[in-house]
Amino acid sequence: MAKVLMKGNEVIAEAAVHAGCKYFFGYPITPQSELVAYMARRLPEVGGVFLQAESEVAAINMVYGAAGTGVRVMTSSSSPGFSLKQEGISYLVGAELPALIVNVVRGGPGLGNIQPAQSDYFQVTKGGGHGDYYTPVLAPSTLQEIIDLTEAAFEIADTYRTPVILLGDGMLGQMMEPVEFKDLTEREPGQKEWATTGTRGDGKPRTITSLDLNADALEKRNEHLQKKFAMIRQNEVRYETYETEDADYIVTAYGTAARIAMNAIQKARKAGLKIGMIRPITLWPFPEQPFIETRDRVKGYLSVEMSAGQMVEDVRLAVDGRAPVSFFGRTGGVVPAQEEIYEQIVNISGGVEV
Amino acid sequence: MSMKTVFERTSGLTETQTHYCPGCTHGIIHRMVGEVLEEMDILEDTVGVASVGCSVLSYEYFNCDMTQAAHGRAPAVATGIKRVLPDRFVFTYQGDGDLASIGIAEAVHAAARGENITVIFVNNAIYGMTGGQMAPTTLIGQKTATTPFGRNAAVQGLPIRVSEMLSTLDGTAYIERVSTHDVPNIIRTKKAIRKAFETQKQGHGFSMVEVLSSCPTNWGLDPSESLDWIKDNMVPAYPLGVYKDSQKEAGQ
């Protein structure tokens, strides 16, 4: 297929349709509203259903109902609306229902603003709702990568029977880039024998629930979930490294911040500084391996985020005190400039010889 | 001497023993729903949605596929199911705390959209499972754990009449309020539930049956007194009858 110029939010929507998602339940919120509008036009063309819910709370529960029938289904929102979906996400995890939830992050807390941010990292990677759980979180940094990760998100969701979060930000959602939709390998959607579709032709009644009044039984259910999370940790970690082999210092960043940091790193390389990059693509499970492999030979790490310092906590856990970890971030919807990241790199490396 | 069967289990319910308190009418309402699903021969084509409250475990009692929804969200969950599977029967079974308090938005909007689902709304004017707190449907003067001096309109506001309210929405097709306080009313309850599922079968849109029900445990009354309490106190505040019948109004 030829390249097309599209807006990030629309790329997410088209990528989902491409991955076989025909059901969307959502609520308008800036800066992800183009996604909702795109689905409203697009889904009827593929015989699917678009429904604007009365609230984010209703939308995520419609997703819960649809997911229970075994179809690929999604919703999308931005930070304040994502908070409202947290109860529903906890239920999806508890009842083991696959679904895609998109969070196009904006400035917070509270109503915040509509500018790009990465300040929902804690919320999406540490559970977020009530109970012991994690959800896989995929964080693309280009519009082309959105396509790959949206498909991967549905695959992970179906494989592990879990909700998966695609984490963008206002900049990725609003920017335009040329993208190419490659033909997907035709795959038979696996039979979801647990789905509640009426029992005609398929035996005894089934129940979808997250309730277990017996403490021992609920503990067993939780152990089952924990085993699943361990499998996801083992199989689904994704990251990218750039010139880490000879690096004295490694910058780490994801999503939009990683794009800007990359330009700063390239400038630093030109100035003779040995700087590398680790770009987490899955934020949960967090890619610890590239940190473990480099922590005993680098002089330090710099985590660059559009937040007051959230991912840096996972970086410190992975580095485990074996190298200094610094942080640079802008908040409130301010996007860090390449120049200021460059200055940070120069500072931690002890300056550039001119 | 030949024996004649005069009473049987309905295949609409499982053989699981219910956890309901003695004298609670949830069991009767479950049976009416189960009998209707059996008689319409739609058990295998039905997905039910259990809510949060005393009836949370109804998924163990209805003999069909069931999904358990978050508190108040059953109509949204039912919407998700029905939009994917429009040829299946989808119903919710919700109490007054679930539907009229925390879930009122989902109930109103499912009704406004004319979702082709059936809502069984059990109104006993109190929160049962959490221990007898005030519900939106608690009567003026009624003592509960959170209105120990009786519900006072000036402090706690006035009860919500859900059937009357939802019947003002153009998306609703059939709405009836019935009661369980004696046999004739139980028979009318079953007829109303049948009518609601028939409405869904014909694709007319949102149907709801509000069933006045008892809560001997939290009302502090015995089962027989509870039935009298429904008749003497609830029925005057929540008049029985058909509030919406869009087909009849359309003269069909």
Interface residues (C-beta under 8 A of the other chain):
Chain A: Y23 F25 V49 L51 A53 E54 S55 V57 A58 A59 N61 M62 V63 Y64 G65 A66 A67 G68 T69 V71 V73 E87 G88 Y91 A95 T196 T197 G198 T199 R200 G201 P205 R206 T207 I208 T209 S210 L211 L213
Chain B: T14 L43 E44 D45 T46 V47 V49 A50 V56 L57 Y59 E60 F62 N63 C64 D65 M66 T67 Q68 A69 A70 R73 A76 V77 A78 T79 G80 I81 K82 R83 V84 L85 R88 F89 A105 E106 V108 H109
